[in-house]
C-alpha cells in the first residue's frame, strides 16, 4: 500500500524589495533607539534575546533597553507589561526559544 505524505517547509517568503529599502525609510535619532525586549519565559529565550540586543547594539545606536519577562510561558503578557513597553520603547523584540 502506498501512502502520500505532504511536507510543509516553513520558509520565509522571498523578498519583494531590495535589501535595505526599508531601512532607508526610518531615521534613527542621534540619541539612539529605545529597545524593548519581551521574554516569554521559555528555556533559552533570555539567551536568544541577549544575543539579539547585542546584535542591534552593534548595528545602531541604542539609548536604552527595557527588558520584561512574562511570569509564565502559557499566559499572555499583561496589559501593564504591554503598556510599559509601548511607553518606554520605540521597537520591541519578543522571542521564544527552547
Backbone as JSON Lines, residues from 0, in Angstrom:
{"i":0,"aa":"X","n":[0.83,-1.18,0.0],"ca":[0.0,0.0,0.0],"c":[0.88,1.24,0.0]}
{"i":1,"aa":"X","n":[0.58,2.18,-0.86],"ca":[1.33,3.41,-0.97],"c":[0.56,4.55,-0.31]}
{"i":2,"aa":"X","n":[1.26,5.28,0.56],"ca":[0.64,6.44,1.2],"c":[1.3,7.71,0.69]}
{"i":3,"aa":"X","n":[0.52,8.72,0.6],"ca":[1.04,10.01,0.16],"c":[1.32,10.86,1.4]}
{"i":4,"aa":"X","n":[2.5,11.44,1.46],"ca":[2.89,12.31,2.57],"c":[3.16,13.69,2.02]}
{"i":5,"aa":"X","n":[2.57,14.69,2.63],"ca":[2.8,16.07,2.22],"c":[3.7,16.73,3.25]}
{"i":6,"aa":"X","n":[4.81,17.29,2.81],"ca":[5.73,18.0,3.68],"c":[5.54,19.5,3.48]}
{"i":7,"aa":"X","n":[5.5,20.22,4.57],"ca":[5.38,21.67,4.52],"c":[6.65,22.26,5.1]}
{"i":8,"aa":"X","n":[7.31,23.12,4.35],"ca":[8.53,23.77,4.8],"c":[8.22,25.22,5.15]}
{"i":9,"aa":"X","n":[8.41,25.61,6.39],"ca":[8.07,26.97,6.8],"c":[9.15,27.99,6.44]}
{"i":10,"aa":"X","n":[9.46,28.1,5.17],"ca":[10.46,29.07,4.73],"c":[9.86,30.46,4.68]}
{"i":11,"aa":"X","n":[10.7,31.44,4.9],"ca":[10.25,32.82,4.79],"c":[9.97,33.13,3.32]}
{"i":12,"aa":"X","n":[8.98,33.98,3.06],"ca":[8.7,34.32,1.66],"c":[9.86,35.11,1.05]}
{"i":13,"aa":"X","n":[9.98,35.04,-0.25],"ca":[11.03,35.76,-0.95],"c":[10.84,37.26,-0.76]}
{"i":14,"aa":"X","n":[11.93,37.99,-0.66],"ca":[11.85,39.44,-0.51],"c":[11.35,40.06,-1.8]}
{"i":15,"aa":"X","n":[10.44,41.01,-1.67],"ca":[9.91,41.7,-2.85],"c":[10.49,43.1,-2.98]}
{"i":16,"aa":"X","n":[11.39,43.44,-2.07],"ca":[12.03,44.75,-2.12],"c":[13.54,44.54,-2.0]}
{"i":17,"aa":"X","n":[14.32,45.46,-2.53],"ca":[15.77,45.31,-2.42],"c":[16.22,45.4,-0.96]}
{"i":18,"aa":"X","n":[17.26,44.67,-0.57],"ca":[17.76,44.74,0.8],"c":[18.08,46.18,1.18]}
{"i":19,"aa":"X","n":[17.7,46.57,2.37],"ca":[17.98,47.92,2.84],"c":[16.92,48.94,2.47]}
{"i":20,"aa":"X","n":[15.95,48.56,1.65],"ca":[14.93,49.52,1.22],"c":[14.11,50.02,2.4]}
{"i":21,"aa":"X","n":[13.8,49.16,3.34],"ca":[13.02,49.58,4.5],"c":[13.84,50.4,5.48]}
{"i":22,"aa":"X","n":[15.12,50.12,5.55],"ca":[16.0,50.85,6.46],"c":[16.02,52.33,6.09]}
{"i":23,"aa":"X","n":[16.02,52.61,4.82],"ca":[16.08,53.99,4.37],"c":[14.85,54.78,4.78]}
{"i":24,"aa":"X","n":[13.75,54.14,5.08],"ca":[12.53,54.83,5.45],"c":[12.54,55.27,6.91]}
{"i":25,"aa":"X","n":[13.4,54.72,7.72],"ca":[13.44,55.06,9.15],"c":[14.67,55.88,9.46]}
{"i":26,"aa":"X","n":[14.48,56.89,10.27],"ca":[15.59,57.72,10.73],"c":[15.85,57.37,12.19]}
{"i":27,"aa":"X","n":[17.09,57.08,12.5],"ca":[17.46,56.8,13.89],"c":[18.04,58.08,14.46]}
{"i":28,"aa":"X","n":[17.43,58.57,15.52],"ca":[17.9,59.79,16.14],"c":[19.28,59.58,16.74]}
{"i":29,"aa":"X","n":[20.01,60.68,16.91],"ca":[21.37,60.59,17.45],"c":[21.41,59.95,18.83]}
{"i":30,"aa":"X","n":[20.34,60.14,19.6],"ca":[20.31,59.56,20.94],"c":[20.21,58.04,20.88]}
{"i":31,"aa":"X","n":[19.76,57.51,19.75],"ca":[19.6,56.07,19.59],"c":[18.17,55.63,19.84]}
{"i":32,"aa":"X","n":[17.91,54.38,19.55],"ca":[16.57,53.84,19.74],"c":[16.38,53.39,21.17]}
{"i":33,"aa":"X","n":[15.13,53.35,21.57],"ca":[14.76,52.76,22.86],"c":[14.24,51.37,22.52]}
{"i":34,"aa":"X","n":[14.99,50.36,22.91],"ca":[14.68,48.98,22.54],"c":[13.93,48.28,23.65]}
{"i":35,"aa":"X","n":[12.82,47.63,23.31],"ca":[12.07,46.84,24.26],"c":[12.28,45.36,24.0]}
{"i":36,"aa":"X","n":[12.34,44.59,25.07],"ca":[12.55,43.15,24.97],"c":[11.49,42.45,25.82]}
{"i":37,"aa":"X","n":[10.77,41.53,25.2],"ca":[9.76,40.75,25.93],"c":[10.14,39.28,25.87]}
{"i":38,"aa":"X","n":[10.51,38.75,27.02],"ca":[10.91,37.35,27.17],"c":[9.66,36.54,27.51]}
{"i":39,"aa":"X","n":[9.39,35.48,26.76],"ca":[8.16,34.71,27.0],"c":[8.33,33.61,28.06]}
{"i":40,"aa":"X","n":[9.48,33.55,28.69],"ca":[9.78,32.61,29.78],"c":[10.12,31.2,29.33]}
{"i":41,"aa":"X","n":[10.23,30.95,28.04],"ca":[10.66,29.62,27.59],"c":[12.16,29.49,27.82]}
{"i":42,"aa":"X","n":[12.61,28.24,27.93],"ca":[14.02,27.99,28.14],"c":[14.87,28.59,27.02]}
{"i":43,"aa":"X","n":[15.92,29.27,27.39],"ca":[16.89,29.88,26.48],"c":[16.4,31.14,25.77]}
{"i":44,"aa":"X","n":[15.17,31.56,26.01],"ca":[14.69,32.8,25.38],"c":[15.55,33.98,25.85]}
{"i":45,"aa":"X","n":[15.95,33.97,27.11],"ca":[16.78,35.07,27.62],"c":[18.12,35.12,26.9]}
{"i":46,"aa":"X","n":[18.69,33.97,26.6],"ca":[19.97,33.94,25.88],"c":[19.8,34.44,24.44]}
{"i":47,"aa":"X","n":[18.73,34.01,23.79],"ca":[18.45,34.46,22.43],"c":[18.25,35.97,22.4]}
{"i":48,"aa":"X","n":[17.47,36.5,23.33],"ca":[17.21,37.93,23.37],"c":[18.48,38.73,23.67]}
{"i":49,"aa":"X","n":[19.33,38.21,24.54],"ca":[20.6,38.89,24.84],"c":[21.46,38.99,23.58]}
{"i":50,"aa":"X","n":[21.48,37.92,22.78],"ca":[22.24,37.95,21.52],"c":[21.64,38.96,20.54]}
{"i":51,"aa":"X","n":[20.31,39.03,20.51],"ca":[19.65,39.99,19.62],"c":[19.97,41.42,20.03]}
{"i":52,"aa":"X","n":[19.89,41.7,21.33],"ca":[20.21,43.04,21.82],"c":[21.65,43.4,21.48]}
{"i":53,"aa":"X","n":[22.56,42.46,21.68],"ca":[23.97,42.68,21.35],"c":[24.13,42.98,19.85]}
{"i":54,"aa":"X","n":[23.42,42.24,19.02],"ca":[23.49,42.46,17.58],"c":[22.92,43.8,17.16]}
{"i":55,"aa":"X","n":[21.82,44.19,17.78],"ca":[21.24,45.5,17.47],"c":[22.2,46.61,17.88]}
{"i":56,"aa":"X","n":[22.79,46.48,19.07],"ca":[23.76,47.5,19.54],"c":[24.96,47.61,18.62]}
{"i":57,"aa":"X","n":[25.32,46.52,17.97],"ca":[26.45,46.56,17.04],"c":[26.1,47.28,15.75]}
{"i":58,"aa":"X","n":[24.81,47.38,15.43],"ca":[24.38,47.97,14.17],"c":[23.86,49.4,14.27]}
{"i":59,"aa":"X","n":[23.18,49.72,15.38],"ca":[22.57,51.05,15.53],"c":[22.79,51.56,16.95]}
{"i":60,"aa":"X","n":[22.75,52.88,17.14],"ca":[22.86,53.41,18.5],"c":[21.62,53.03,19.32]}
{"i":61,"aa":"X","n":[21.84,52.59,20.55],"ca":[20.75,52.2,21.44],"c":[20.83,53.09,22.68]}
{"i":62,"aa":"X","n":[19.77,53.88,22.9],"ca":[19.73,54.79,24.04],"c":[19.39,54.04,25.32]}
{"i":63,"aa":"X","n":[18.47,53.07,25.22],"ca":[18.06,52.32,26.41],"c":[17.45,51.0,26.0]}
{"i":64,"aa":"X","n":[17.43,50.08,26.96],"ca":[16.79,48.79,26.76],"c":[15.89,48.53,27.95]}
{"i":65,"aa":"X","n":[14.61,48.28,27.68],"ca":[13.69,47.87,28.73],"c":[13.4,46.39,28.49]}
{"i":66,"aa":"X","n":[13.69,45.57,29.48],"ca":[13.57,44.12,29.34],"c":[12.55,43.6,30.33]}
{"i":67,"aa":"X","n":[11.5,42.96,29.81],"ca":[10.45,42.39,30.66],"c":[10.32,40.9,30.39]}
{"i":68,"aa":"X","n":[9.92,40.17,31.43],"ca":[9.76,38.71,31.31],"c":[8.37,38.32,31.79]}
{"i":69,"aa":"X","n":[7.65,37.59,30.95],"ca":[6.34,37.1,31.36],"c":[6.52,36.14,32.54]}
{"i":70,"aa":"X","n":[5.56,36.13,33.47],"ca":[5.7,35.26,34.64],"c":[5.59,33.77,34.3]}
{"i":71,"aa":"X","n":[4.9,33.45,33.21],"ca":[4.75,32.04,32.84],"c":[4.55,31.95,31.34]}
{"i":72,"aa":"X","n":[5.11,30.92,30.74],"ca":[5.09,30.77,29.29],"c":[3.68,30.64,28.72]}
{"i":73,"aa":"X","n":[2.74,30.08,29.46],"ca":[1.42,29.84,28.9],"c":[0.47,31.03,28.98]}
{"i":74,"aa":"X","n":[0.85,32.05,29.74],"ca":[-0.03,33.21,29.88],"c":[0.44,34.34,28.97]}
{"i":75,"aa":"X","n":[-0.49,35.14,28.45],"ca":[-0.08,36.28,27.63],"c":[0.56,37.37,28.5]}
{"i":76,"aa":"X","n":[1.26,38.26,27.86],"ca":[1.81,39.41,28.58],"c":[0.65,40.24,29.11]}
{"i":77,"aa":"X","n":[0.8,40.77,30.29],"ca":[-0.27,41.56,30.9],"c":[-0.4,42.9,30.18]}
{"i":78,"aa":"X","n":[-1.53,43.51,30.34],"ca":[-1.75,44.83,29.77],"c":[-0.75,45.84,30.29]}
{"i":79,"aa":"X","n":[-0.41,45.73,31.58],"ca":[0.57,46.64,32.18],"c":[1.94,46.48,31.53]}
{"i":80,"aa":"X","n":[2.33,45.24,31.24],"ca":[3.62,45.0,30.57],"c":[3.62,45.61,29.18]}
{"i":81,"aa":"X","n":[2.54,45.39,28.44],"ca":[2.44,45.93,27.09],"c":[2.41,47.46,27.1]}
{"i":82,"aa":"X","n":[1.71,48.03,28.08],"ca":[1.68,49.5,28.21],"c":[3.07,50.05,28.52]}
{"i":83,"aa":"X","n":[3.81,49.36,29.38],"ca":[5.17,49.8,29.71],"c":[6.06,49.76,28.48]}
{"i":84,"aa":"X","n":[5.98,48.67,27.72],"ca":[6.78,48.57,26.5],"c":[6.41,49.66,25.51]}
{"i":85,"aa":"X","n":[5.11,49.93,25.36],"ca":[4.66,50.97,24.43],"c":[5.18,52.35,24.86]}
{"i":86,"aa":"X","n":[5.23,52.59,26.17],"ca":[5.65,53.89,26.67],"c":[7.17,54.08,26.65]}
{"i":87,"aa":"X","n":[7.92,52.98,26.84],"ca":[9.36,53.1,27.03],"c":[10.2,52.61,25.86]}
{"i":88,"aa":"X","n":[9.57,52.1,24.79],"ca":[10.36,51.54,23.69],"c":[9.87,52.04,22.34]}
{"i":89,"aa":"X","n":[10.81,52.23,21.43],"ca":[10.47,52.56,20.04],"c":[10.23,51.28,19.24]}
{"i":90,"aa":"X","n":[10.97,50.23,19.57],"ca":[10.89,48.93,18.91],"c":[10.88,47.86,19.98]}
{"i":91,"aa":"X","n":[10.12,46.78,19.75],"ca":[10.07,45.68,20.72],"c":[10.39,44.38,20.0]}
{"i":92,"aa":"X","n":[11.23,43.58,20.64],"ca":[11.57,42.25,20.16],"c":[11.02,41.26,21.17]}
{"i":93,"aa":"X","n":[10.29,40.27,20.69],"ca":[9.79,39.2,21.54],"c":[10.35,37.9,21.01]}
{"i":94,"aa":"X","n":[10.73,36.99,21.9],"ca":[11.34,35.76,21.41],"c":[10.85,34.53,22.17]}
{"i":95,"aa":"X","n":[10.87,33.44,21.46],"ca":[10.62,32.13,22.04],"c":[11.85,31.29,21.76]}
{"i":96,"aa":"X","n":[12.17,30.39,22.63],"ca":[13.32,29.51,22.4],"c":[13.14,28.24,23.19]}
{"i":97,"aa":"X","n":[13.95,27.29,22.92],"ca":[13.99,26.02,23.66],"c":[15.41,25.48,23.64]}
